């Protein structure tokens, strides 16, 4: 018995309606042209208003003061002033990149995926978390730079003498508190472990001893702030009924991060003067350093 085989046409997706199409010209190119024109005019205006500190030809033997990283790394350079160098330059950026890469695996809900402010209260969460990240980062920078203590003492006449001197900034906790000598050299292991110091002298390295005040200031307190404050913010929003699901929590976390990232970049760009001191932008001055010597940070 013969079987008839009827060829069926391959189903093709329906063509999009004309009003849904966006053409490269003039829709995209015209907008890009206008944006480039506005950017160029703004750049010319800034070049007239702001007197850029143009220096002499670069000299490898003379380091300018302040010496700054490229603008996209100034946020990390700002972190270097407040914590351990390895944490600020390697550990924290790596951990945060891993956390951001895990966002899609933490929020597996596909409903409303890719839509901005799709959940209830998303706009409110973004504004509040951004404000907390913005003002919170500024307050931490001012406190660690000793500016808050300066304002309280010189502007308002509030002074605690030497009683609260250790609260002027993070470093004051290490230098002003009466730490016992044994706390500055705590042995990691209960038995004797000798490690070569790598200099060829054959002596034991200081790595096997923990400087507890230094560890507290450079690592413990910064980690507690970086982990504790965002956790406290999300917990407070959850208690207030704003954060209802994982997407809301990620939105709050990322909004606070963007604000803090912007503050760190802005501070390193416009508010760090000679010796990386915190100054107003109009007080910024760039001078030549000592030949062959790196300026302090």
KEKE-3310 file (N, C-alpha, C; in steps of 0.2 Angstrom, whole numbers, plus 5000, padded with zeros to 4 digits):
npx = (5004:5003:5010:5006:5016:5016:5023:5026:5026:5040:5038:5038:5044:5033:5034:5040:5030:5030:5030:5037:5050:5067:5077:5094:5099:5088:5087:5096:5109:5107:5104:5116:5124:5119:5122:5136:5139:5134:5142:5155:5153:5151:5164:5172:5167:5170:5184:5187:5182:5187:5203:5215:5228:5241:5256:5274:5284:5283:5293:5302:5310:5305:5292:5275:5265:5249:5251:5242:5231:5224:5208:5198:5202:5204:5195:5199:5211:5207:5202:5213:5218:5212:5212:5220:5232:5232:5219:5211:5216:5215:5208:5195:5189:5189:5181:5169:5166:5164:5152:5143:5143:5136:5123:5113:5111:5106:5094:5082:5070:5060:5050:5046:5059:5074:5067:5067:5064:5053:5047:5036:5038:5051:5057:5057:5066:5078:5081:5082:5092:5102:5104:5109:5121:5128:5128:5132:5145:5152:5152:5160:5172:5175:5176:5187:5197:5198:5191:5179:5181:5188:5179:5170:5178:5184:5174:5162:5166:5166:5174:5182:5193:5207:5200:5191:5199:5203:5193:5194:5198:5201:5214:5218:5213:5222:5234:5231:5224:5227:5236:5241:5258:5260:5249:5253:5261:5256:5257:5254:5253:5253:5264:5282:5286:5296:5299:5307:5313:5315:5325:5337:5344:5341:5334:5319:5303:5292:5280:5274:5268:5255:5250:5239:5232:5235:5230:5216:5213:5216:5210:5200:5190:5187:5182:5171:5163:5161:5153:5144:5136:5129:5122:5114:5107:5099:5092:5085:5076:5069:5062:5055:5046:5049:5058:5054:5057:5070:5075:5072:5081:5093:5092:5093:5106:5114:5111:5116:5129:5133:5131:5141:5152:5153:5155:5168:5176:5174:5179:5193:5196:5194:5195:5207:5222:5239:5250:5239:5230:5214:5205:5196:5190:5194:5205:5215:5231:5245:5261:5278:5287:5300:5315:5315:5309:5294:5279:5271:5256)
npy = (4994:5010:5025:5042:5056:5072:5087:5100:5117:5126:5133:5150:5163:5176:5192:5207:5221:5236:5248:5243:5242:5248:5259:5260:5272:5285:5284:5279:5284:5298:5301:5297:5307:5319:5317:5316:5329:5337:5333:5337:5351:5353:5349:5359:5370:5367:5367:5380:5386:5379:5379:5369:5359:5359:5352:5351:5342:5324:5317:5303:5303:5312:5313:5317:5326:5327:5309:5300:5286:5280:5286:5276:5268:5275:5273:5262:5266:5275:5267:5261:5270:5267:5255:5238:5235:5224:5219:5230:5232:5219:5208:5213:5219:5207:5198:5205:5205:5192:5190:5198:5191:5180:5185:5182:5168:5168:5175:5167:5169:5171:5179:5195:5198:5207:5219:5236:5242:5233:5227:5229:5244:5246:5258:5266:5258:5259:5273:5275:5266:5270:5283:5280:5273:5284:5295:5288:5283:5295:5300:5290:5292:5305:5303:5294:5302:5311:5323:5325:5325:5337:5347:5346:5350:5363:5370:5369:5369:5357:5346:5332:5331:5320:5309:5303:5302:5292:5289:5298:5294:5278:5274:5280:5272:5262:5269:5277:5270:5260:5248:5232:5226:5212:5210:5215:5206:5192:5175:5164:5150:5137:5130:5130:5138:5140:5151:5155:5171:5175:5184:5179:5179:5169:5170:5170:5174:5188:5185:5175:5180:5189:5206:5212:5225:5232:5223:5224:5237:5238:5227:5220:5229:5237:5225:5222:5234:5234:5222:5222:5235:5235:5223:5226:5237:5230:5222:5231:5236:5225:5223:5234:5231:5234:5226:5212:5201:5191:5198:5211:5213:5212:5223:5233:5231:5232:5246:5253:5250:5256:5269:5271:5267:5278:5288:5285:5286:5299:5306:5302:5308:5322:5327:5324:5330:5335:5323:5315:5321:5326:5338:5352:5354:5366:5369:5360:5356:5353:5348:5346:5332:5325:5321:5305:5300:5293:5301:5302:5293)
npz = (5000:4995:5002:5003:5003:5009:5006:5018:5020:5028:5043:5046:5056:5060:5052:5059:5064:5055:5062:5074:5071:5071:5063:5057:5051:5050:5064:5074:5071:5070:5083:5090:5083:5088:5102:5102:5097:5108:5118:5113:5113:5127:5132:5126:5133:5146:5145:5144:5155:5166:5173:5167:5175:5166:5164:5163:5150:5152:5164:5169:5180:5189:5200:5199:5211:5218:5214:5203:5199:5183:5179:5179:5189:5200:5211:5217:5221:5230:5240:5244:5254:5265:5270:5270:5258:5249:5251:5246:5233:5227:5233:5237:5224:5217:5224:5223:5209:5208:5215:5208:5196:5201:5202:5193:5196:5209:5208:5201:5195:5181:5178:5172:5169:5165:5164:5170:5186:5189:5199:5213:5222:5218:5213:5224:5232:5225:5225:5239:5243:5235:5240:5253:5250:5244:5253:5265:5261:5259:5272:5279:5272:5276:5290:5291:5287:5296:5296:5301:5315:5315:5310:5321:5332:5328:5321:5329:5342:5349:5359:5365:5371:5376:5378:5369:5358:5351:5342:5331:5319:5309:5310:5322:5332:5332:5336:5347:5357:5372:5369:5374:5374:5370:5362:5350:5344:5341:5342:5328:5328:5341:5342:5338:5324:5310:5297:5282:5278:5265:5261:5261:5272:5281:5293:5304:5298:5300:5298:5305:5316:5323:5321:5331:5333:5321:5312:5315:5312:5298:5292:5299:5303:5291:5283:5291:5290:5276:5274:5284:5284:5271:5273:5285:5279:5269:5278:5286:5276:5273:5285:5285:5275:5262:5254:5246:5239:5232:5221:5224:5235:5228:5219:5229:5234:5223:5219:5230:5228:5216:5219:5229:5222:5213:5222:5227:5216:5212:5223:5223:5211:5211:5224:5231:5236:5236:5243:5244:5252:5259:5250:5245:5228:5221:5228:5223:5219:5208:5210:5206:5212:5222:5213:5208:5219:5226:5230:5246:5251)
capx = (5000:5008:5009:5007:5020:5014:5028:5023:5031:5043:5035:5043:5042:5030:5038:5038:5027:5034:5031:5041:5057:5071:5082:5101:5098:5091:5085:5102:5115:5105:5104:5123:5127:5117:5126:5143:5139:5133:5148:5160:5152:5152:5171:5175:5165:5174:5191:5187:5180:5192:5210:5218:5235:5245:5263:5279:5284:5284:5300:5302:5314:5301:5285:5270:5262:5248:5252:5235:5230:5219:5201:5194:5205:5204:5191:5203:5216:5204:5201:5220:5220:5207:5212:5225:5233:5230:5212:5208:5217:5214:5203:5188:5187:5188:5175:5163:5165:5161:5146:5139:5142:5131:5117:5108:5110:5103:5088:5080:5063:5060:5045:5048:5066:5076:5063:5069:5059:5047:5044:5033:5043:5058:5060:5059:5072:5084:5082:5084:5098:5108:5106:5113:5127:5131:5130:5136:5152:5155:5153:5165:5178:5177:5178:5193:5202:5199:5188:5173:5183:5190:5173:5167:5182:5185:5168:5157:5169:5165:5180:5182:5200:5210:5196:5188:5204:5204:5188:5195:5198:5202:5221:5218:5211:5229:5239:5228:5222:5233:5236:5247:5264:5259:5244:5256:5265:5253:5260:5248:5252:5255:5271:5287:5286:5301:5299:5312:5310:5316:5330:5343:5347:5339:5330:5312:5299:5287:5273:5271:5266:5250:5249:5231:5229:5236:5225:5209:5212:5217:5207:5194:5185:5184:5177:5164:5159:5159:5148:5139:5132:5124:5117:5110:5102:5094:5088:5080:5071:5065:5058:5050:5041:5051:5061:5049:5060:5077:5076:5072:5087:5099:5092:5095:5113:5118:5110:5121:5136:5134:5132:5147:5158:5154:5158:5175:5179:5174:5184:5200:5198:5193:5196:5213:5227:5246:5250:5233:5226:5207:5204:5191:5192:5197:5212:5219:5237:5249:5268:5283:5290:5307:5317:5317:5305:5287:5276:5267:5249)
capy = (5000:5016:5031:5048:5061:5079:5092:5105:5123:5127:5138:5155:5168:5182:5198:5212:5226:5242:5252:5240:5242:5254:5259:5263:5279:5291:5284:5278:5288:5305:5302:5297:5313:5324:5316:5318:5336:5340:5331:5341:5358:5353:5349:5366:5374:5365:5369:5388:5388:5376:5379:5362:5359:5356:5352:5350:5335:5319:5315:5297:5304:5316:5310:5323:5326:5320:5305:5296:5281:5282:5288:5271:5264:5279:5271:5257:5270:5278:5261:5260:5274:5266:5248:5234:5236:5218:5219:5235:5231:5212:5204:5216:5219:5200:5195:5208:5203:5185:5191:5201:5186:5176:5188:5178:5162:5170:5177:5163:5170:5173:5184:5202:5198:5212:5225:5240:5244:5229:5225:5235:5248:5246:5265:5268:5255:5262:5279:5275:5262:5275:5289:5277:5272:5290:5299:5284:5283:5301:5300:5286:5295:5311:5301:5291:5307:5315:5329:5326:5328:5344:5351:5346:5354:5370:5374:5369:5369:5351:5342:5327:5330:5314:5303:5300:5304:5286:5289:5303:5290:5271:5273:5282:5266:5258:5273:5280:5265:5257:5241:5229:5224:5206:5210:5217:5200:5186:5169:5161:5143:5135:5127:5135:5137:5145:5152:5159:5177:5176:5189:5176:5179:5163:5172:5169:5180:5191:5183:5170:5184:5194:5212:5213:5232:5233:5218:5226:5243:5237:5222:5218:5235:5237:5220:5223:5239:5232:5217:5224:5240:5232:5218:5230:5241:5226:5219:5236:5237:5219:5224:5239:5229:5236:5221:5207:5195:5191:5203:5218:5213:5213:5229:5237:5230:5235:5253:5256:5249:5261:5276:5271:5267:5284:5293:5284:5288:5306:5308:5301:5312:5329:5329:5321:5334:5333:5319:5312:5324:5327:5345:5354:5354:5372:5369:5355:5359:5348:5350:5341:5329:5325:5316:5298:5298:5292:5305:5298:5292)
capz = (5000:4995:5007:5000:5007:5007:5009:5021:5020:5034:5047:5047:5061:5057:5051:5064:5061:5053:5068:5079:5068:5072:5058:5059:5049:5054:5071:5078:5069:5072:5090:5091:5081:5093:5108:5101:5097:5115:5122:5111:5116:5134:5133:5125:5138:5152:5144:5144:5162:5171:5171:5168:5177:5161:5166:5158:5147:5157:5166:5173:5186:5193:5201:5201:5218:5219:5208:5203:5194:5178:5182:5181:5195:5206:5216:5220:5224:5236:5245:5247:5259:5271:5272:5268:5250:5246:5251:5242:5226:5224:5236:5237:5218:5214:5227:5221:5203:5208:5218:5203:5192:5204:5203:5189:5199:5215:5206:5196:5193:5174:5177:5172:5169:5161:5165:5175:5191:5187:5205:5217:5226:5215:5212:5231:5235:5221:5228:5246:5243:5232:5245:5258:5248:5243:5260:5269:5259:5260:5279:5281:5270:5280:5296:5291:5285:5302:5294:5305:5321:5314:5310:5328:5336:5326:5319:5334:5348:5353:5359:5370:5374:5374:5380:5363:5353:5347:5337:5326:5312:5310:5312:5329:5336:5333:5339:5353:5363:5376:5367:5377:5369:5368:5356:5343:5341:5343:5338:5325:5330:5348:5342:5335:5316:5308:5290:5279:5276:5258:5260:5261:5279:5285:5299:5304:5295:5305:5295:5309:5322:5321:5325:5331:5332:5314:5308:5317:5308:5291:5289:5302:5303:5284:5281:5295:5287:5269:5274:5289:5282:5266:5276:5289:5275:5267:5283:5288:5271:5273:5290:5283:5270:5255:5251:5246:5236:5230:5216:5228:5238:5223:5217:5234:5235:5217:5219:5235:5226:5211:5222:5233:5217:5210:5227:5228:5210:5212:5228:5220:5205:5212:5231:5234:5234:5237:5248:5245:5257:5257:5250:5240:5221:5219:5231:5220:5215:5206:5210:5205:5217:5223:5208:5210:5225:5226:5235:5250:5249)
cpx = (5004:5005:5011:5011:5018:5019:5024:5028:5033:5040:5040:5040:5038:5034:5035:5034:5031:5035:5035:5049:5061:5077:5089:5101:5091:5090:5091:5107:5113:5106:5112:5126:5126:5121:5133:5144:5139:5139:5154:5159:5153:5160:5174:5173:5169:5181:5192:5186:5185:5199:5214:5225:5239:5252:5268:5279:5286:5291:5299:5306:5310:5294:5280:5267:5255:5249:5246:5235:5225:5212:5197:5197:5206:5200:5195:5209:5214:5204:5208:5222:5216:5208:5219:5226:5230:5222:5209:5210:5216:5208:5196:5185:5185:5182:5169:5161:5162:5154:5141:5138:5137:5124:5112:5106:5106:5096:5086:5073:5064:5055:5047:5056:5069:5073:5066:5063:5052:5043:5041:5038:5050:5061:5062:5065:5078:5086:5085:5091:5104:5109:5110:5120:5131:5133:5134:5144:5156:5157:5159:5172:5180:5179:5185:5199:5202:5195:5182:5175:5186:5184:5170:5171:5182:5179:5163:5159:5168:5171:5179:5189:5203:5206:5193:5193:5205:5198:5188:5195:5200:5209:5222:5217:5218:5234:5237:5226:5228:5234:5242:5252:5262:5254:5247:5261:5262:5255:5254:5247:5255:5262:5276:5288:5291:5300:5304:5309:5311:5321:5337:5347:5346:5336:5323:5309:5294:5280:5270:5268:5261:5250:5242:5229:5229:5230:5218:5208:5212:5213:5200:5188:5183:5180:5171:5160:5156:5153:5142:5134:5127:5119:5112:5104:5097:5089:5082:5075:5066:5060:5053:5045:5043:5054:5057:5052:5067:5079:5076:5079:5093:5099:5094:5103:5117:5117:5115:5128:5138:5135:5139:5153:5159:5157:5166:5179:5179:5179:5191:5201:5198:5194:5202:5219:5234:5246:5244:5229:5219:5206:5198:5194:5196:5204:5217:5225:5242:5256:5272:5286:5297:5310:5318:5313:5298:5284:5272:5259:5245)
cpy = (5006:5022:5037:5053:5068:5083:5098:5111:5124:5133:5144:5160:5174:5188:5203:5218:5232:5246:5250:5241:5249:5254:5262:5270:5280:5290:5283:5283:5295:5306:5302:5304:5319:5323:5318:5326:5340:5339:5336:5349:5358:5353:5355:5370:5373:5368:5377:5390:5385:5376:5373:5363:5356:5357:5351:5343:5330:5317:5309:5298:5309:5314:5316:5321:5330:5316:5300:5291:5284:5282:5282:5266:5269:5277:5266:5261:5273:5273:5260:5264:5272:5259:5244:5235:5230:5217:5224:5234:5224:5209:5206:5216:5212:5197:5198:5206:5196:5186:5194:5195:5181:5178:5184:5171:5162:5171:5173:5164:5174:5178:5191:5203:5203:5218:5229:5242:5240:5227:5231:5238:5248:5253:5267:5265:5257:5268:5279:5272:5267:5280:5286:5276:5278:5293:5294:5283:5289:5302:5296:5289:5301:5309:5298:5296:5312:5322:5330:5328:5335:5349:5351:5351:5362:5374:5374:5369:5363:5347:5338:5326:5324:5308:5300:5301:5298:5285:5294:5299:5283:5271:5275:5276:5262:5262:5276:5276:5262:5250:5238:5226:5217:5205:5212:5212:5194:5180:5165:5154:5142:5133:5131:5133:5142:5145:5156:5165:5179:5181:5185:5176:5173:5164:5170:5175:5182:5189:5178:5174:5189:5200:5214:5220:5234:5229:5221:5232:5242:5232:5221:5223:5236:5232:5220:5228:5237:5227:5219:5229:5238:5227:5221:5234:5236:5223:5224:5237:5231:5220:5229:5237:5231:5230:5214:5200:5196:5197:5210:5218:5215:5220:5234:5237:5233:5243:5256:5255:5254:5267:5276:5271:5274:5289:5292:5286:5296:5309:5307:5305:5319:5331:5326:5326:5331:5329:5315:5315:5326:5335:5346:5355:5360:5373:5364:5359:5353:5351:5345:5338:5329:5320:5310:5295:5298:5296:5300:5298:5292)
cpz = (5000:5000:5004:5005:5005:5010:5012:5021:5027:5037:5048:5052:5057:5057:5056:5060:5059:5058:5074:5077:5070:5067:5060:5057:5047:5062:5075:5077:5071:5079:5093:5089:5086:5100:5108:5100:5104:5119:5120:5113:5123:5136:5131:5130:5144:5151:5145:5152:5167:5168:5172:5170:5172:5164:5161:5155:5152:5158:5171:5180:5191:5194:5203:5208:5218:5213:5208:5197:5188:5181:5184:5186:5201:5212:5220:5224:5230:5242:5248:5253:5265:5273:5269:5260:5247:5245:5246:5234:5223:5226:5235:5229:5215:5217:5224:5214:5203:5211:5212:5197:5194:5204:5199:5192:5206:5214:5200:5193:5186:5173:5177:5172:5163:5161:5171:5179:5190:5194:5209:5222:5224:5215:5219:5234:5231:5224:5235:5247:5240:5237:5251:5256:5247:5249:5265:5267:5260:5268:5282:5278:5274:5287:5296:5290:5291:5301:5299:5312:5320:5314:5317:5332:5334:5324:5325:5341:5352:5353:5365:5373:5372:5376:5374:5357:5348:5341:5332:5319:5314:5313:5320:5334:5337:5337:5346:5359:5366:5375:5371:5372:5366:5362:5350:5340:5344:5339:5335:5327:5337:5348:5338:5328:5313:5300:5288:5277:5269:5256:5259:5267:5283:5291:5298:5301:5301:5303:5300:5316:5319:5325:5325:5330:5324:5310:5309:5313:5301:5288:5292:5302:5296:5282:5285:5292:5280:5269:5279:5287:5277:5269:5281:5285:5272:5272:5285:5282:5271:5279:5289:5278:5263:5251:5252:5244:5235:5225:5219:5231:5234:5221:5222:5234:5229:5217:5224:5232:5221:5214:5226:5228:5214:5215:5227:5222:5210:5217:5226:5215:5207:5219:5234:5231:5235:5243:5249:5251:5255:5256:5245:5233:5219:5223:5228:5217:5214:5206:5208:5211:5217:5218:5211:5216:5224:5231:5240:5248:5255)
residu = (UNK:UNK:UNK:UNK:UNK:UNK:UNK:UNK:UNK:UNK:UNK:UNK:UNK:UNK:UNK:UNK:UNK:UNK:UNK:UNK:UNK:UNK:UNK:UNK:UNK:UNK:UNK:UNK:UNK:UNK:UNK:UNK:UNK:UNK:UNK:UNK:UNK:UNK:UNK:UNK:UNK:UNK:UNK:UNK:UNK:UNK:UNK:UNK:UNK:UNK:UNK:UNK:UNK:UNK:UNK:UNK:UNK:UNK:UNK:UNK:UNK:UNK:UNK:UNK:UNK:UNK:UNK:UNK:UNK:UNK:UNK:UNK:UNK:UNK:UNK:UNK:UNK:UNK:UNK:UNK:UNK:UNK:UNK:UNK:UNK:UNK:UNK:UNK:UNK:UNK:UNK:UNK:UNK:UNK:UNK:UNK:UNK:UNK:UNK:UNK:UNK:UNK:UNK:UNK:UNK:UNK:UNK:UNK:UNK:UNK:UNK:UNK:UNK:UNK:UNK:UNK:UNK:UNK:UNK:UNK:UNK:UNK:UNK:UNK:UNK:UNK:UNK:UNK:UNK:UNK:UNK:UNK:UNK:UNK:UNK:UNK:UNK:UNK:UNK:UNK:UNK:UNK:UNK:UNK:UNK:UNK:UNK:UNK:UNK:UNK:UNK:UNK:UNK:UNK:UNK:UNK:UNK:UNK:UNK:UNK:UNK:UNK:UNK:UNK:UNK:UNK:UNK:UNK:UNK:UNK:UNK:UNK:UNK:UNK:UNK:UNK:UNK:UNK:UNK:UNK:UNK:UNK:UNK:UNK:UNK:UNK:UNK:UNK:UNK:UNK:UNK:UNK:UNK:UNK:UNK:UNK:UNK:UNK:UNK:UNK:UNK:UNK:UNK:UNK:UNK:UNK:UNK:UNK:UNK:UNK:UNK:UNK:UNK:UNK:UNK:UNK:UNK:UNK:UNK:UNK:UNK:UNK:UNK:UNK:UNK:UNK:UNK:UNK:UNK:UNK:UNK:UNK:UNK:UNK:UNK:UNK:UNK:UNK:UNK:UNK:UNK:UNK:UNK:UNK:UNK:UNK:UNK:UNK:UNK:UNK:UNK:UNK:UNK:UNK:UNK:UNK:UNK:UNK:UNK:UNK:UNK:UNK:UNK:UNK:UNK:UNK:UNK:UNK:UNK:UNK:UNK:UNK:UNK:UNK:UNK:UNK:UNK:UNK:UNK:UNK:UNK:UNK:UNK:UNK:UNK:UNK:UNK:UNK:UNK:UNK:UNK:UNK:UNK:UNK:UNK:UNK:UNK)
# end
